[in-house]
Amino acid sequence: MKKLSILVLIAVLATLETGQAREVIHKGDVVVVPLRGEISPSLLMFLRRAEKVAESSGASAIVFEMNTYGGRLDSAEEILSTFTWLRSARSVRPRLCYQRGKTFR
């Protein structure tokens, strides 16, 4: 499982650098979702869409990798509410949020 997670992470990051993030998610995969840039309504929509895709694809876990420099407070509160909802949801488990050396469950 650990090797699979590392391979999926490498594959996702490699395609993100080229701008071709069109990976197919298979049942049981670990999905890594990069949240970068300004916190805004578009980032919130991206997060929600990524969670729905991971859930509908049967992913075994979802990891949100955050690297933001701040932004809109209303969007940040909505993102926090979404993380709180995801924590209590029974869809994709486990879910983690990672930010530069810190992990939030």
N, C-alpha and C positions, 0 to 999 in steps of 0.2 A: 504494500500500500504506500509506503514511504517513497519507494522508487517511482511508482506511478505518479504520485503527487509532484515529485521533482520534475519528471518528464513533461507532465502537463504544464507546469509552471514555465519551463524553458520554452516549450512550444508556443504558449500564449505570448510570452514576452518577446520571442523572436518575431512573431507576426505583427505585434504591436509596433515594433520599431520600424517596420516597412510600411505601416499604414494599411495592412491587409488583414485585419483581425476578423476573419471569417472562418473560425474553427467550428467544426462539428462537435457537439457535446453528446457523448454516449452515456447510457445508463451506468451509474456507478462512478463516473468521473468526478474529480475535484475541480471546481471552477474557481479561477482566480480573476477577480474583477478589479482592475485598476481605477481608482478614483483620484484623478489628478487635476491640477489647475484651480481656478476660482470656484468656490462653493456658490452655486447658482441653481435656479430652477432646472436648467438643462442637465446638470449633474445629478440632481434628484431623480429626474425622469430616466436617466441612464441607469442609475442604481436600481430603480423599480423594474425596468425592462430586463435588466440582467438577472434579477432574482426570479422573474417569471419564466425566462428562458431556461434557467438552471432547474427550476422546479418541473417544468413541463418536459424537460429532457431526462429527468430521473437522476440528476447529479446526486452524489452521496454527500458532498459537502460544498460549501461556498465560502471563499475567503475574499474579503474586501481589503484591498491594499490601498491605504490612503496616503497621499502626499500632496496636501493642499497648503496654500498660503493664506487661507481665510476667504472671506467673501460675505455674502448676504446672511444676516442673522436668521431671517425667516426660513431660508432654505436649509441652514444648519440645523434649526429646530426640527424641521420636517425630516431631515436625514436621521437625526437622533430618534425621532418617533418611529421611523421606518425600521431602524436597527432594533428598537425595543419591541416592535411588533414581530419582526423576524425571530427574535429571541423566544417569543412565546408561541410562534406558529409551529405547526406540526409538519411542515412540508420538508424542506431540505435541512438536514441536521448532520453534522454540526455546522455552525456558522461562526466565523471569526472575523474580526476587523483588526488589521495590522497597520501600525503607523510607526515607522522608524524606531524599532527596538521595543515597541510596546504592543501587547496583544490584549484586545478587549473581547470578552465573550458575552 
